[in-house]
Amino acid sequence: MLFIDDLNRKIEVPTPPQKVISLCPSITETLIELDINVIGRTKFCIHPKEKIQQIQIVGGTKSVHYDRIHHLKPDLIICEKEENTPEIVETLEKQYPVYVVNVESWKDGLKMMTNFGKIFQQEKKIDEWLKLLPESPPTIVQKKRVAYLIWKEPLMTVGKTTYINDVLNSLGFINPFENRPERYPQISFEELQSAELDFLFLSSEPFPFKDKHIQEFKQNLPDVHIQIVDGEMFSWYGVRMIRAIDYFQNKLKEMLRFFI
């Protein structure tokens, strides 16, 4: 069947695909939970832990081992615009159907699942998932200013056209860096200090912020409430969105209860 991916490319896909390679962690998790036969993954695809080890690693998200992919002979490869490079897509599409996903918002994540339901003939399972998901994450604060850090040296945060920023906005936060031109702006400590923050979120990934880093930031941001947050809940989409709703409504709200 012919499908249109998120880059408006026409992709001829065998329906349903029998041998799939996924080059994005949250997509890999979603496909496995759909019981799709995922035969190849990246080294960053780590969920679900009880099933992922048996799947062949074909590289990372920015570089892959083409020989391993050719050996596996997939009938569909799924890439993600942000995670994977144009060069990977251009090389692979010469030999395989390559469907590219582009998720920049919660609604994009819902749309991706709907599209997967059609591609993999799993509409019933996807409908069950979608019934558990609202159109956007729940509002838990009212206009509280937050910086969400994804890296330490250099300091990096999130910009406007990112899935993380969309989630933060839906939760009721204001991101003072969302109008920067970069999707993931590099910022200075001085900019953090002058951002009039209520909160500073230190993500557990891709940089593994720990409790020890809270004290480092607290020394120069004494009036800011600093929290370690689960980066997978803020940045993984697909089936992870179901768990994220519970995380936002319960654990995150509990973490912030004294400050909101």
N, C-alpha and C positions, 0 to 999 in steps of 0.2 A: 504494500500500500504506500501511497504518497503522503508524507507529512511535511508540515512547515515548521522548522525549528525557530528558536527565539531570535535568530539573526535573519529571519525571512528567507532561509535557504530551503529549497525543495529536496527532501531526503526520501529516497526509495527504500523502504524498510520491509523485510520479510515479517509477516504477521502470523503469530507472534514471533519475535526473535527467540532463537534457541540458545545462542552463545553470545553473551554480552560482556564487554569490557567497560568498566566505569573508571574515569580518571578524576573523580571528585569525591572526597570522603562522605559528605552528607548524602550524595546521590547513591553511592555504593550501599550505605546503610539502608536507604529507602528501598532499593531494588531487592536486597536480600530479604527484608521484611515482607516484600511482595512475593517471595518465593521464586524470584527470577533466577535463572541459571547464570550467575556472574562468574566468569572464568578468569578474569584479570582485573587487577586493582592497583592503586598506588601504595607506596609504603606508608602513606599517611591515612589510608583507609583502615581504621582500627575498630570499627563497630559494625555489627554486633560481635563482641569478643569471642563468643562461643562458636561462631561460624566462620570468622574471617580468615583464620590461619590456614585453612585448606585451599584458599584462593591464591593463584599465582600473582606475585608482584611483578609488574611490568615497568617499574620506575617510579618517578615522583610526579608532581603536578606540572613542573616546568621542563622536565626532560624525561624521555621514556626510552626503553630498550626496544627498538623497532623489531629486532630479530625475535624477541620473546612474543611480541604481538603477532608477528607473521606465523610463528609456530602454533599459536593458539587458534588461528583462523576464525576470528569472530564474525558474526553476521551483523553486529551492530556495536558501535563504540559511542559512548556518551561522554561528551566533554562539557566544561563549564567555561564561559567567556572569561571570567576573572581568574579562575584557577589555572587554566591551561593556556598555552601560548598560541598565537595564530599559526606559527610554524608547525606545531604539532598537528593542528587541525588540517592545515593545507597538505601536509605530508600523508596523513592517514586517509584523507578523503579520496586520494588517488586510487586506493585499493578497497576501501570499505565504506559502508554508510556511516557517516559521523553526524550525530545529532547534537547540536550545541544548545545548552541551556544558559539563560542569563537571568539571574535572580538578584534584583536590587531592592526588593520590598517583600513584605509579608504576603501581599496579594500575588506577587510573582511566584512565591512558593506554593500557594494554593493552585495557581494556574499550572505549574509544573506537575503537580500530582494529578490534576485532571488530564493533562496530556499523556502522562505515563499510563493512566488507566486505559486510554484508547490504544496507545502503541502496544502495550503488553496484554491487552484484553483482560484487564483487571478492574473494570469499572465498579464492580460490586464492592471489592475490598477498598478501593479508593473512596467510594461514597461513604463507607463506614468510617473511614478516617476523617473525611471532611465534616461529618456530622459532629465530630468532637472538637472542631476548630471554629472559632469565631472569625469574623472578617478582619479583625485586627487584635493584637494583644490587649489585655485589659488595662485601663488606666489605674495606676496605683499611687501616683503623685500628681501634684498640681504645679506645673511650671517651675520645677526645681532644675537648677543648672548643673550639668554633669559633663565631665570629660571622661572618655572611655579610652584607656591606653591599651594598645596591642603590642607595644615594643618598648624596651627600656633605653637602649643605647644604639641609635638615637631614640628620643621619645617620639612615639608615633601614635596618632589617634585616628578617628574615623571621620570621613566627610559625608557630604549630603547624599550622594547616589549609592550608598551602601546599605545592604540589608540590615546591618547593626544599627545604623542611624535611624532607619525607618522604625525598627523595634523600639528604640529609645524614645522617639517622638510619640509613638502609640502609648507607651507606658506613662507618658506625661512629662518627660524630661526635655529640657532645652539644651542642645549641644552648641556651645559657643563657637565651635570650630567647623560647623556644618557648611558654612558658605565659602570655605577655602576651596580653591580650584582643584586641588588634588583629592583623589578618593580617600587616600590615607596620608594626611598631612604630617610632615615632620615638624614638631614644635619645640620651643625652648622652655626651660623651666620658668623663665620670667613670664612667658605667655600664660603658663598655668597659674602663676601667682596673680596675674592681672585679670584673669577670666571671671572673677567673682563667683567662684564655684560653690555650690552647696555640697556636691558629692564628687569624688574621684573614684572611678571604677578601674580596678586593675584586673585585666582579663587573665584567665588561666591558660589561654593560648592565643596566638602562636608563641609569644614569650611566656614562660611559666612563672608568672608573678606568684610570690609566696608571702606569708605573713611578715617575714623579715623586711620586705620592701615597704610595708605599711609604715613602719617606724622611720624609714629613710625619707619618705615623702612628708610624713607628719612633722618633721623638724622644721620644714619651711612652709608647710601649709597647715598651721595649727588649728585653724577654724573650719577646715574642710573635713567632711565625714568620708573616710577612705575605706573601701571595701574590696575584697577579692571576690570576683564574680565568675561564674561558670561560663567560659567562652563558648563552649559548644551550644549552650542554651541560647546565646545571643547571636551566633553566627551560622549554626547548622540549620538547614531547612529540610523540607520533606517530612518524613515520619517523626523526626526529632521535634518538630513544632508541637506535637501533642504533649510531649514531656515538658517542653518549654512553657506551655500555658500553666501547668501545675507549678513549675519552678517560679514563675513570675507571681502567681497568685498566692503562693504559700511561702516558699523559702526566701525569695527576694523581699517580699513584703515584710516578713518577720525580721529579716536582717536590718531593714530600714525603719522599723516601727517607731523607734524613739526619736527619729529625726524628721518624720513627715507629718 
